[in-house]
């Protein structure tokens, strides 16, 4: 992930979910993604997300569960980093 000024924030590997907050908010993106090597990527638009919700409630539930778990882990990591910086 990169910030608007081009600074690298994080390097992630295969299977990483990015941009998931866009499914829940209309806030502008806080970073962009750049592949360092050839890869396959998938995009789920808000419209696609809403279609899943209408047509497959179990898939919607599993997706929410996945995203909530991911965001919880990221928040826990950010809180640990913050605590270290405040020491």
C-alpha positions in Angstrom: 0.0 0.0 0.0 1.2 3.5 -0.7 0.1 6.9 0.5 -0.8 9.6 -1.9 2.8 11.0 -1.7 4.2 7.6 -2.8 5.5 6.4 0.5 5.2 2.7 1.0 3.1 1.9 4.1 3.1 -1.9 4.0 4.0 -4.8 1.8 1.5 -7.6 1.8 1.4 -11.1 0.3 -0.9 -13.4 -1.6 -4.5 -13.6 -0.3 -4.5 -10.1 1.3 -7.8 -8.2 1.3 -7.4 -4.5 0.7 -9.8 -1.7 0.4 -12.5 -3.5 2.5 -13.6 -0.3 4.3 -14.9 0.9 1.0 -17.7 -1.7 1.2 -18.9 0.1 4.4 -18.1 3.8 4.0 -18.0 6.4 1.3 -14.8 7.9 2.6 -12.1 8.5 0.0 -9.4 5.9 -0.2 -6.5 6.5 2.2 -3.9 4.6 0.1 -3.4 2.9 -3.3 -2.1 -0.6 -4.1 0.8 -1.3 -6.4 1.7 -4.9 -7.4 5.5 -5.4 -7.3 5.2 -8.5 -9.5 2.6 -10.1 -11.7 -0.5 -11.2 -9.8 -4.2 -11.9 -10.0 -6.5 -9.5 -8.3 -10.3 -9.3 -7.9 -12.5 -6.2 -7.4 -15.7 -6.3 -5.5 -17.7 -3.1 -6.1 -20.3 -1.8 -3.6 -23.0 -2.8 -6.2 -21.5 -6.3 -6.3 -21.5 -6.5 -2.6 -25.1 -5.4 -2.4 -26.0 -8.1 -5.0 -24.4 -10.7 -2.9 -26.4 -9.5 0.1 -29.6 -9.9 -1.9 -28.9 -13.1 -3.6 -26.9 -15.1 -1.1 -27.3 -14.1 2.5 -24.9 -16.9 3.7 -22.1 -15.6 1.5 -22.9 -12.1 2.8 -22.6 -13.3 6.4 -19.3 -15.0 5.7 -17.9 -11.9 4.0 -18.9 -9.7 6.9 -17.3 -12.2 9.3 -14.1 -12.2 7.3 -13.9 -8.4 7.1 -14.8 -8.0 10.8 -12.0 -10.4 11.8 -9.5 -8.6 9.5 -10.4 -5.2 10.8 -10.2 -6.4 14.4 -6.7 -7.8 13.9 -5.6 -4.6 12.2 -7.0 -2.5 15.1 -5.3 -4.7 17.6 -2.0 -4.3 15.7 -2.4 -0.6 15.5 -3.2 -0.4 19.2 0.0 -2.4 20.1 2.1 -0.1 17.8 0.6 3.0 19.5 1.3 1.7 22.9 5.0 1.0 21.9 5.3 4.6 20.5 3.8 6.1 23.7 6.3 4.4 26.0 
